[in-house]
């Protein structure tokens, strides 16, 4: 799937509400080697005023609801306001985006959030480390768009969502064998 960064994305409608359960978001990506400011790779967001959402995106989450352009990955889970107490937001310490294909994974198990790149667990910076929150929302589940204004530029392949947090071994298996059934 090749997305232009201007208007193309995949909209799957109002599906895949995860509530507060464990989850894994996974995709293979190849964005341009450039800074990006918040385009969603895979996720679901409600822009109806509540901003309930969960997503894996490119850019550095700097506070709840804000991101700056970077080559880092961010993972976030925003529940009901106030966001400071009902949110989890993290970004990778190191840059990830380099113009090459990468397998990227976001997991949430209880209150633990992890990001993996090419099966390696990444060091994360905690922006907001609130409790596990219910992120059920009326927004659309999308690839390449956050239902706001940020479109993803580049390729996305093999996007998956699991209703549990995959283990490091399962992520390694998925990275090594994209056809693996987990």
Phi, psi and omega in degrees: 000120180251125183244141190273351180078003182240319183206350184268139177192173177249126180246116181260006178081189183278079180227171172063050170285123183260351181059233178247015184284165174296152185202156170227130171248133185218143176197158170256130186229153172216079176276162176299153178284083182201165174288143179232147184243071169092015177288134179286134170278306181210133179168186182219132184217140176253118179262016183281023179108333182272329182058027171301136181192161167216138182193158169247124187220169174257133182129169182255112173292125182251340178195168179297121179090000179227147177216150175247158181293134177194183176253019180268165171255145176233145174234136183214151177223109181247124177258205184294145177300152006283133185301326183301332180254348182234047183212151171228125179215130184219153170222156180294146177291319183257157175296148179239319185290122180218013179087359179255165175291137175218146172266118183243139185221136173241127177236150171228122177233107187063238178259009181263123178248135178226150173236133178241143174231123183050044177074000178264129176290130183268146171291138184239150169260128178275121176267311175220121182247048181293184181286170172299132183231156178280116182254020176303133181206167182267012180280182180261144174277126186226160167245122173089011181200142182257018183061013175249261180216005185255116179259142179280139176246126178128197183256145173229135179219156172051048178286134182218153171225136179239146180271034176200164176274119177292148177283166177301322178295320178292323178293320176299317179297317179294321177296316183285329184223093183300343180268004181299136175263116180246000000 
